[in-house]
Amino acid sequence: MVVCGDDGLAHRLAAELRGVYGEQVTLVVPPSGRQVRQPVVGRARAASAALLDRVVNATVNRGGGNGGTGGGPDGAPDEREVEAAEPTESVLADVGVDRAAALALVYDDDETNIRAALTARRLNPRLRLVLRLYNRRLGRHIEELLDQAAELALGVEEDERPGWIDDNSTTVLSDADTAAPALVAPALVGTSKVVDADGLLLRAVERRPPAAGEVADPGLCTLALLSATSNDPAGAEGSEDSGDQGPQLLPDAEAVAAATGRGTVVLEQVSYSGPPLPPVRARVPPIASLFSRRLRWSLAGLVAATVALAVTLTLVTEDDPLHATYVTLLDLFAINEPAHNDSMGRQILQLLSGLVGLLLLPVLLAAVLEALGLFRSASSLRKPPRGLSGHVVLLGLGKIGTRVLTRLRELHIPVVCVESDPDARGMSTAMRLRVPVVLGDVTQEGVLEAAKIHRADALLALTSVDTTNLEATLYARSVRPDLRTVLRLYDDDFAKAVYRTLRAAHPDALTRSRSVSHLAAPAFAGAMMGRQILGAIPVERRVLLFAAIEVGGHPQLEGKTVGEAFRAGAWRVLALDTAASEPPAGAGTPAVAGAPAGPGQPPTGAAARDSGLVWDLPDTYVLRREDRVVLAATRRGLAELLGRRGRERRRV
């Protein structure tokens, strides 16, 4: 497998493929990439760190490597690192893309990934492509284009698509979309975690440890047991090396029953979500909102004075009311003849009308300025309103911050953004969503105060600089010790040390550390293995994956009941897609709604949603070869379920 990228995601993805799936990986990075400290994965920490921390200055020929056999440290597959400024055609040919099983293009620039993907598809039409694109609409079109290019290059008709084309199709992912739900969740009350992909909504809730002697409510099913601590578990190590005191993913019923005093992550809902909220567009404000209250009272006073003058003129001159009003307006705008030869009363009324006209000019000017100012502010940055409280302060409007901002507004959560760059990617999104923005360096005094941090409910520090995020969090905690905080930190060891200190200093405050590459790498790795990864849910410092797979070809699932297919700590079947699973010929209707009548028949009735997704599968339901299921799996569990099968297929 070949991984090309220019940031931490590329290194973490390569380590994931090598350490978890046991794949041979060639990593292509720019020359500056060797200065980045490489992340490591789980139990492959020692071997991966020794290999990835080495500065490689080698020229790789097309015959290099060990042909997929274990040649690395401790018998692990080889990983080769190649330095190249850009993934040109010659570079892709040198690293063996024409013979590779999969290629991941995870550069930060969308155009670079698209250009390399078009070149790679031409070199190897059978290549499985995984692209990192921020532009979701463009990503859908590119995915279709590259798949069509593969079919045309191989001369495959649309109605004769073999199974390998679907398995080796192009997959477009966004690290920002993958990480955004996990970054948003800790800022919400109840720490709800949501995975939303292609209309499939998976919602899990993190529940606090129950009282002594009580057992946590399992919900629909228990996805994980949190670390054995009554305080915030995010401060603990919470990784795969934590042992029995660390988090346990996909525990069985006995482990859940025995886990008194431990928090849990339970599944509350599995369903198809509706369409996303329409984008909020700037609307033309109503006429009443164009003018301030004082200006409206001033206009009303002038109108009343004009009416009073017209009525008085009618009484003094015994003129027709309509004509008297006309004469009053002429006097008001100073375009009437002077009343030299008229009565004293008429002359006084003309002078008063002129005085009212003089007062009208500044009022009209103020009305014009206020209206123009309101329309101008509709397309400019808003300031946090007075009295704002209970909001979320979001630091950074880059790729990640913009996606998180959109998700928060979809959930109707008030947000105040802080950004130092007026030309940042998310500034236009903030203006479109009418979100207040404070421009300034968050490390400078007064910036967080302008964002009303003392009245906020949560702080999301999502800038690309670890020290900036840490400094902002420490300052916010000094202002508000119980503030919920989420930090984006790259280095795991640094994050552990920081959070142990923060938990000790603020034991009652909720703190979470999130690494975007740590959240996104499992999804990209699963896509390279040819499977649809719906999303990932962080459980402390571990990740739980949700995948949609076909039962056929997996002996661990095919022909077994749901209960028998469940493997604690590895995978668990959550739902059945009945739209892709047709009952066998001759199958009757179940006698009881929601319970299968036979081993080859999916549940119907109340258990089957209109969308075709069945989430409350009984443990006695037998999984058929043609079934398509949604399952939760650990990284190593998914590798065990899919990895070996993929390698055997490639050998064939």
GIBELNOR-V776926 format. One record per pair of residues at least 4 apart in sequence whose C-alpha atoms are under 7 Angstrom apart, sorted by the first residue. I is the first residue (numbers start at 1). J is the second residue. D is the distance in Angstrom with one decimal. If there is no record, write none. Layout:
<<I/J/D> <I/J/D>>
This chain:
<<1/24/6.1> <1/25/4.8> <1/26/6.2> <1/100/5.6> <1/101/5.8> <1/102/5.1> <1/103/6.0> <2/25/5.7> <2/26/4.7> <2/27/6.0> <2/100/7.0> <2/102/6.4> <2/103/4.8> <2/104/6.3> <3/10/6.4> <3/14/6.5> <3/26/6.2> <3/27/4.9> <3/28/6.1> <3/103/5.9> <3/104/4.7> <3/105/6.3> <4/10/6.5> <4/27/6.0> <4/28/4.6> <4/29/6.1> <4/104/6.1> <4/105/5.0> <4/106/6.1> <4/107/6.9> <5/10/5.0> <5/28/6.5> <5/29/5.6> <5/105/6.1> <5/106/4.7> <5/107/4.3> <6/10/6.7> <6/29/5.5> <6/30/6.1> <6/33/6.2> <6/107/5.4> <6/108/6.9> <7/33/6.9> <8/12/6.1> <8/38/6.9> <8/517/6.4> <9/13/5.9> <9/517/4.7> <9/521/6.5> <10/14/6.2> <10/106/6.3> <11/15/6.2> <11/38/6.0> <11/39/6.7> <12/16/6.0> <12/39/5.6> <12/40/6.6> <12/517/6.7> <12/521/6.3> <13/17/6.2> <13/521/5.0> <13/525/6.3> <14/18/6.2> <14/25/6.4> <14/27/6.7> <15/19/5.6> <15/40/6.2> <15/41/6.2> <15/48/6.6> <16/20/5.4> <16/41/6.2> <16/525/6.8> <17/21/5.0> <17/22/6.3> <17/23/5.6> <17/525/6.1> <18/22/4.6> <18/23/4.8> <18/24/6.3> <18/25/6.6> <18/77/6.8> <19/41/6.6> <19/44/5.2> <20/635/7.0> <20/636/5.8> <20/639/6.4> <21/639/5.1> <21/643/5.7> <22/76/6.9> <22/77/6.3> <23/77/6.2> <24/68/5.6> <24/77/5.1> <24/78/5.4> <24/79/6.0> <25/78/6.7> <25/79/4.8> <25/80/6.5> <26/79/5.6> <26/80/4.7> <26/81/5.9> <26/95/7.0> <27/80/5.9> <27/81/4.7> <27/82/6.1> <28/81/5.9> <28/82/4.8> <28/83/5.8> <28/84/6.6> <29/33/5.7> <29/82/6.3> <29/83/5.1> <29/84/6.0> <30/83/5.2> <30/84/4.9> <30/85/4.7> <31/83/5.4> <31/84/6.5> <31/85/6.6> <34/55/6.2> <38/52/6.1> <38/53/6.4> <40/45/5.2> <40/48/6.1> <40/49/6.1> <41/45/5.6> <42/240/5.9> <44/48/5.7> <45/49/5.8> <46/50/6.2> <47/51/6.4> <47/73/6.0> <48/52/5.8> <49/53/5.6> <50/54/6.7> <56/81/6.4> <60/64/6.4> <60/82/7.0> <60/94/7.0> <61/94/6.0> <62/94/5.4> <62/95/6.2> <62/96/5.9> <65/78/7.0> <66/71/6.5> <68/77/6.6> <69/77/6.0> <70/75/5.0> <70/76/4.9> <70/77/4.0> <70/78/6.3> <71/75/5.7> <71/76/6.1> <71/77/5.4> <71/78/5.3> <72/76/4.8> <72/77/5.3> <72/78/4.6> <87/91/5.7> <87/92/6.2> <87/116/6.0> <88/92/6.2> <88/116/6.7> <89/93/6.1> <89/119/6.3> <90/94/6.1> <91/95/6.4> <92/96/6.5> <92/97/5.6> <93/97/5.7> <93/98/6.7> <96/100/6.1> <97/120/6.9> <97/124/6.9> <98/123/5.6> <98/124/4.9> <100/127/6.8> <101/127/5.8> <101/128/6.3> <102/127/5.6> <102/128/4.4> <102/129/5.9> <102/528/5.8> <103/128/6.2> <103/129/5.1> <103/130/6.2> <104/129/6.1> <104/130/4.7> <104/131/6.0> <105/113/5.5> <105/130/6.3> <105/131/5.0> <105/132/6.2> <106/113/6.8> <106/131/6.2> <106/132/4.9> <107/112/6.8> <107/113/6.2> <107/132/7.0> <109/113/6.7> <110/114/6.3> <110/133/5.3> <110/134/6.8> <111/115/6.1> <112/116/6.2> <113/117/6.0> <113/131/6.5> <114/118/6.3> <115/119/6.5> <116/120/6.1> <117/121/6.1> <118/122/6.4> <119/123/6.4> <120/124/6.1> <121/125/5.0> <121/127/6.8> <121/150/6.8> <125/150/4.8> <125/153/6.4> <126/150/6.8> <126/168/6.7> <127/168/6.4> <128/168/4.3> <128/169/5.7> <128/170/6.1> <128/528/6.8> <129/169/6.7> <129/170/4.7> <129/171/6.2> <130/170/6.0> <130/171/4.8> <130/172/5.8> <130/527/6.6> <130/528/6.3> <131/171/6.3> <131/172/4.7> <131/173/6.1> <132/172/6.0> <132/173/5.1> <132/174/5.3> <133/139/6.2> <133/172/6.5> <133/173/6.2> <133/174/5.4> <134/174/5.5> <135/139/6.1> <136/140/6.4> <137/141/6.8> <138/142/6.2> <139/143/6.0> <139/172/5.9> <140/144/6.4> <141/145/6.1> <142/146/6.1> <143/147/6.3> <143/170/5.6> <143/171/6.5> <143/172/6.5> <144/148/6.1> <145/149/6.1> <146/150/6.3> <146/170/6.6> <147/151/6.4> <147/169/6.1> <147/170/6.2> <148/152/6.2> <149/153/6.0> <150/154/6.3> <151/155/5.9> <151/156/5.0> <152/156/6.3> <156/160/6.4> <156/161/6.4> <157/161/6.5> <161/165/6.7> <163/167/6.4> <164/168/5.8> <165/169/5.6> <167/530/5.3> <168/530/6.1> <171/527/6.7> <174/178/6.3> <175/179/6.1> <175/516/6.9> <175/520/5.2> <176/180/5.8> <176/399/6.3> <176/400/5.0> <176/403/6.3> <177/403/6.5> <178/520/5.8> <178/535/6.3> <179/183/6.3> <179/516/5.7> <179/519/5.8> <179/520/6.4> <180/184/6.1> <180/400/6.8> <180/403/6.1> <180/404/5.1> <181/185/6.0> <181/193/6.7> <181/194/5.9> <181/195/6.7> <182/193/6.4> <182/537/6.5> <182/538/6.6> <183/514/7.0> <184/188/7.0> <184/404/6.3> <184/408/7.0> <185/191/5.2> <185/192/5.3> <185/193/5.3> <186/191/4.8> <186/486/7.0> <187/191/7.0> <187/458/5.6> <187/484/6.6> <188/192/6.9> <190/205/6.9> <190/206/6.9> <191/205/6.2> <191/206/5.7> <192/204/5.9> <192/205/4.5> <192/206/6.3> <193/203/5.8> <193/204/5.0> <193/205/5.9> <193/537/6.8> <194/202/5.7> <194/203/4.5> <194/204/6.2> <195/201/5.9> <195/202/5.1> <195/203/6.5> <195/535/5.6> <195/536/6.9> <196/200/5.6> <196/201/4.6> <196/202/6.4> <197/201/6.8> <197/534/5.5> <199/272/5.2> <199/273/5.1> <199/274/6.8> <200/271/6.1> <200/272/4.5> <200/273/6.0> <201/270/5.9> <201/271/5.3> <201/272/5.4> <201/273/5.5> <202/269/6.1> <202/270/4.8> <202/271/6.7> <203/267/6.2> <203/268/6.0> <203/269/5.3> <203/270/6.5> <204/265/6.4> <204/266/5.5> <204/267/4.5> <204/268/5.6> <205/265/5.5> <205/266/5.5> <205/267/6.5> <205/268/6.8> <206/264/5.8> <206/265/4.3> <206/266/6.6> <207/263/5.6> <207/264/5.3> <207/265/6.2> <208/263/4.8> <208/264/6.9> <209/230/6.4> <209/261/5.2> <209/262/4.7> <209/263/3.9> <210/214/5.8> <210/215/6.4> <210/216/5.7> <210/261/5.5> <210/262/6.9> <210/263/7.0> <211/261/6.4> <212/260/7.0> <212/261/5.9> <213/260/6.2> <214/260/6.0> <215/257/6.4> <215/260/5.3> <216/264/6.9> <218/222/5.0> <218/266/5.9> <219/266/5.7> <219/267/6.0> <219/268/5.8> <220/267/5.5> <220/268/5.8> <221/266/5.8> <221/267/5.5> <222/250/6.8> <222/264/7.0> <222/265/6.1> <222/266/4.4> <222/267/6.3> <223/249/6.1> <223/250/4.8> <223/251/7.0> <223/265/5.5> <223/266/5.3> <223/267/6.6> <224/247/6.9> <224/248/5.4> <224/249/4.3> <224/250/5.2> <224/251/6.3> <224/264/5.7> <224/265/5.1> <225/247/5.4> <225/248/5.0> <225/249/6.5> <225/262/6.6> <225/263/6.0> <225/264/4.5> <225/265/6.4> <226/233/6.8> <226/246/6.8> <226/247/4.5> <226/248/6.6> <226/262/6.1> <226/263/5.1> <226/264/5.5> <227/233/5.7> <227/238/6.6> <227/245/5.6> <227/246/4.5> <227/247/4.7> <227/262/6.8> <228/245/5.2> <228/246/6.6> <228/262/5.5> <229/233/6.3> <229/262/6.8> <231/507/7.0> <232/510/6.4> <233/540/6.9> <234/238/6.9> <234/511/6.7> <234/512/5.9> <234/540/5.2> <235/496/6.9> <235/499/4.9> <235/500/5.1> <235/503/5.9> <236/500/6.7> <237/242/6.5> <237/496/6.3> <237/541/7.0> <238/242/5.9> <238/246/5.2> <238/247/5.9> <238/540/5.4> <238/541/5.0> <238/542/6.8> <239/246/6.8> <239/541/4.9> <239/542/5.5> <240/542/6.8> <242/246/4.6> <249/569/5.3> <250/568/5.5> <250/569/4.9> <250/570/6.8> <250/571/6.9> <251/255/5.8> <251/256/6.5> <251/568/5.2> <251/569/5.9> <252/256/6.4> <252/568/5.5> <253/257/6.1> <254/258/6.2> <255/259/6.0> <270/615/6.2> <271/613/7.0> <272/611/6.8> <277/410/6.4> <280/432/6.6> <280/433/5.6> <281/432/5.9> <281/433/6.9> <282/378/6.9> <282/432/6.3> <285/289/6.4> <286/290/6.9> <290/370/6.7> <290/371/5.1> <290/374/6.7> <291/295/6.1> <291/296/6.3> <291/367/6.3> <291/370/6.1> <291/371/6.6> <292/296/6.3> <293/297/6.3> <294/298/6.2> <295/299/6.2> <296/300/6.1> <297/301/6.1> <298/302/6.4> <299/303/6.2> <300/304/6.2> <301/305/6.2> <302/306/6.2> <302/356/7.0> <302/360/6.9> <303/307/6.3> <304/308/6.1> <305/309/6.2> <306/310/6.3> <307/311/6.2> <308/312/6.1> <309/313/6.1> <309/328/6.8> <309/349/6.9> <310/314/6.3> <310/324/5.7> <310/325/4.9> <310/328/5.7> <311/315/6.4> <312/316/6.1> <313/317/5.9> <313/324/6.1> <314/318/5.1> <314/319/5.1> <314/320/6.5> <314/321/5.7> <314/324/5.6> <316/345/6.8> <319/323/6.8> <319/324/6.1> <320/324/6.0> <321/325/6.1> <322/326/6.4> <323/327/6.2> <324/328/6.1> <325/329/6.3> <326/330/6.4> <327/331/6.3> <328/332/6.0> <328/353/6.6> <329/333/6.2> <330/334/6.0> <330/335/5.3> <330/336/5.1> <331/335/6.2> <331/336/5.4> <331/350/5.8> <331/353/5.6> <331/354/5.8> <332/353/4.8> <332/354/5.0> <332/356/6.5> <332/357/4.6> <333/357/5.8> <334/354/6.2> <339/347/5.7> <342/346/6.2> <342/347/6.7> <343/347/6.4> <344/348/6.3> <345/349/6.3> <346/350/6.3> <347/351/6.4> <348/352/6.3> <349/353/6.1> <350/354/6.3> <351/355/6.3> <352/356/6.3> <353/357/6.2> <354/358/6.3> <355/359/6.5> <356/360/6.2> <357/361/6.7> <359/363/6.9> <360/364/6.2> <361/365/6.3> <362/366/6.1> <363/367/6.2> <364/368/6.3> <365/369/6.3> <366/370/6.1> <367/371/6.2> <368/372/6.2> <369/373/6.0> <370/374/6.2> <371/375/6.4> <372/376/6.1> <373/377/6.1> <374/378/6.3> <376/380/6.5> <377/381/6.9> <379/431/6.5> <380/431/6.4> <381/431/5.9> <381/436/6.5> <381/437/6.1> <382/434/6.9> <382/435/6.6> <382/436/4.4> <382/437/6.0> <383/436/4.9> <383/437/6.0> <383/438/6.7> <384/416/6.8> <384/436/5.2> <384/451/6.5> <389/455/4.9> <389/456/5.6> <390/455/6.3> <390/456/4.9> <390/457/4.9> <391/413/7.0> <391/414/4.9> <391/415/5.5> <391/456/4.9> <391/457/5.6> <392/414/6.3> <392/415/4.8> <392/416/6.3> <392/456/5.8> <392/457/5.8> <392/458/4.9> <392/459/5.9> <393/415/5.9> <393/416/4.9> <393/417/5.8> <393/451/6.8> <393/453/6.9> <393/456/6.8> <393/458/6.3> <393/459/4.9> <393/460/6.2> <394/415/6.9> <394/416/6.2> <394/417/4.7> <394/418/6.2> <394/459/6.1> <394/460/4.8> <394/461/6.3> <395/417/5.9> <395/418/4.9> <395/419/6.4> <395/460/6.1> <395/461/4.9> <395/462/5.6> <395/463/6.2> <396/401/5.5> <396/418/6.2> <396/419/5.3> <396/462/5.5> <396/463/4.6> <397/401/4.5> <397/402/5.2> <397/419/6.3> <397/424/6.3> <397/425/6.4> <397/426/4.7> <397/427/6.8> <398/402/5.9> <398/424/6.3> <398/425/5.5> <398/426/5.9> <399/403/6.5> <399/425/6.9> <400/404/6.2> <401/405/6.0> <401/462/6.1> <402/406/6.3> <402/426/5.0> <403/407/6.3> <404/408/6.1> <405/409/6.3> <406/410/6.2> <407/411/6.4> <408/412/6.4> <408/413/5.4> <409/413/5.6> <415/435/6.5> <416/435/6.4> <416/436/5.2> <416/437/5.8> <416/451/6.2> <417/436/6.3> <417/437/4.6> <417/438/6.2> <418/437/5.7> <418/438/4.8> <418/439/6.0> <418/440/7.0> <419/438/6.5> <419/439/5.2> <419/440/6.0> <419/441/7.0> <420/439/5.4> <420/440/4.4> <420/441/5.0> <422/427/7.0> <422/439/7.0> <423/427/6.7> <426/430/6.2> <427/431/6.3> <428/432/6.1> <429/433/6.1> <430/434/6.0> <430/435/5.1> <431/435/6.2> <438/450/6.9> <438/451/6.5> <440/447/6.3> <441/447/6.9> <442/447/5.6> <442/448/6.4> <442/472/6.6> <443/468/6.8> <443/471/6.8> <443/472/6.4> <446/450/6.1> <447/451/6.6> <448/452/6.6> <448/453/5.7> <449/453/5.6> <452/456/6.4> <453/476/6.9> <454/479/6.3> <454/480/5.9> <457/483/6.2> <457/484/6.5> <458/483/5.7> <458/484/4.6> <458/485/5.6> <459/484/6.2> <459/485/4.7> <459/486/6.3> <460/485/5.9> <460/486/4.8> <460/487/6.3> <461/469/5.1> <461/486/6.1> <461/487/5.0> <461/488/6.2> <462/469/6.8> <462/487/6.3> <462/488/5.2> <463/469/6.4> <465/469/6.5> <466/470/6.2> <466/488/7.0> <466/489/5.4> <466/490/7.0> <467/471/6.0> <468/472/6.1> <469/473/6.2> <469/487/6.2> <469/488/7.0> <470/474/6.2> <471/475/6.2> <472/476/6.0> <473/477/6.1> <473/485/7.0> <474/478/6.3> <475/479/6.5> <476/480/5.9> <477/481/4.5> <477/483/6.4> <481/506/6.5> <481/509/6.9> <482/508/6.3> <482/509/4.6> <483/509/6.1> <484/509/6.0> <484/510/4.9> <484/511/6.0> <485/510/6.5> <485/511/5.0> <485/512/6.4> <486/511/6.0> <486/512/4.8> <486/513/5.8> <487/512/6.3> <487/513/4.9> <487/514/6.2> <488/513/6.0> <488/514/5.0> <488/515/5.7> <489/495/6.4> <489/513/6.5> <489/514/6.2> <489/515/5.5> <490/515/5.4> <491/495/6.2> <492/496/6.2> <493/497/6.4> <494/498/6.2> <495/499/6.1> <495/513/6.6> <496/500/6.1> <497/501/6.4> <498/502/6.2> <499/503/5.8> <500/504/6.2> <501/505/6.1> <502/506/5.8> <503/507/4.9> <515/519/6.3> <516/520/6.0> <517/521/5.6> <519/536/6.7> <519/543/7.0> <520/524/6.4> <521/525/6.0> <522/526/6.1> <522/635/6.9> <523/527/6.2> <523/533/5.5> <523/535/6.6> <524/528/6.3> <525/529/6.4> <526/530/6.6> <526/531/5.7> <526/533/6.1> <527/531/5.1> <527/532/5.9> <527/533/6.4> <529/643/6.8> <529/646/6.7> <531/549/6.6> <532/547/5.7> <532/548/5.6> <533/546/5.9> <533/547/4.4> <533/548/6.6> <534/546/5.4> <534/547/5.3> <534/548/7.0> <535/545/6.1> <535/546/5.5> <536/543/6.3> <536/544/5.6> <536/545/4.5> <536/546/6.2> <537/543/5.7> <537/544/5.2> <537/545/6.5> <538/542/5.9> <538/543/4.5> <538/544/6.2> <539/543/5.7> <539/544/6.9> <543/634/6.9> <544/632/6.8> <544/633/6.0> <544/634/5.2> <545/632/5.6> <545/633/5.2> <545/634/6.0> <545/635/6.9> <546/630/6.9> <546/631/5.7> <546/632/4.6> <546/633/6.4> <547/630/5.7> <547/631/5.6> <547/632/6.5> <548/628/6.9> <548/629/5.7> <548/630/4.5> <548/631/6.5> <549/628/5.7> <549/629/5.8> <549/630/6.7> <550/626/6.9> <550/627/6.0> <550/628/4.5> <550/629/6.5> <551/557/6.0> <551/558/5.6> <551/624/6.7> <551/625/5.2> <551/626/6.5> <551/627/5.6> <551/628/6.0> <552/558/6.2> <552/625/4.1> <552/626/6.1> <554/558/5.9> <556/565/6.3> <557/565/5.3> <557/623/6.6> <558/623/5.6> <558/624/5.8> <558/625/5.7> <559/622/6.0> <559/623/5.5> <559/624/5.8> <560/564/5.8> <560/565/5.9> <560/622/5.3> <560/623/5.7> <561/565/6.0> <561/619/6.2> <561/620/5.3> <561/621/5.1> <561/622/4.0> <561/623/5.9> <562/566/6.4> <562/573/6.6> <562/619/4.7> <562/620/6.2> <562/621/5.8> <562/622/6.4> <562/623/6.8> <563/619/4.5> <563/620/6.6> <566/571/6.2> <566/572/4.8> <566/573/6.7> <567/571/5.5> <567/572/6.5> <569/634/7.0> <570/633/5.5> <570/634/5.4> <570/636/7.0> <570/637/4.1> <571/631/6.7> <571/632/5.5> <571/633/4.1> <571/634/6.5> <571/637/5.9> <572/631/5.4> <572/632/5.4> <572/633/6.5> <573/629/6.8> <573/630/6.1> <573/631/4.3> <573/632/6.5> <574/615/6.1> <574/630/5.6> <574/631/5.1> <574/632/6.8> <575/613/6.6> <575/614/5.4> <575/615/4.2> <575/616/6.9> <575/617/6.6> <575/629/5.7> <575/630/5.1> <575/631/6.9> <576/613/5.7> <576/614/5.0> <576/615/6.5> <576/628/6.1> <576/629/4.5> <576/630/6.3> <577/581/6.4> <577/612/5.7> <577/613/4.6> <577/614/6.3> <577/628/5.6> <577/629/5.9> <578/582/6.7> <578/612/4.8> <578/613/5.9> <578/614/6.9> <579/612/4.9> <580/627/6.8> <580/628/6.2> <581/626/6.0> <581/627/4.9> <581/628/6.4> <583/587/6.4> <583/600/6.9> <583/601/5.5> <583/602/6.9> <584/600/6.7> <587/601/6.8> <589/597/6.9> <590/595/6.7> <590/596/5.7> <590/597/4.4> <591/597/6.5> <593/604/5.8> <593/605/4.6> <593/606/6.0> <593/607/6.9> <594/603/4.8> <594/604/5.2> <594/605/5.6> <594/606/5.8> <594/607/4.5> <595/603/5.3> <595/618/6.9> <596/601/5.8> <596/602/5.8> <596/603/4.9> <596/621/6.5> <597/601/6.5> <599/621/6.0> <599/622/4.9> <600/622/6.4> <600/624/6.4> <603/607/6.2> <603/608/6.4> <604/608/4.9> <607/614/5.8> <607/616/6.3> <608/612/6.2> <608/613/6.2> <608/614/4.9> <609/613/5.6> <609/614/6.2> <617/621/6.9> <623/627/6.6> <633/637/5.7> <633/638/5.6> <634/638/6.0> <635/639/6.2> <636/640/6.1> <637/641/6.2> <638/642/5.9> <639/643/4.7> <640/644/6.7> <642/646/6.2> <643/647/6.5> <644/648/6.3> <645/649/6.2> <646/650/6.3> <647/651/6.3> <648/652/6.4>>
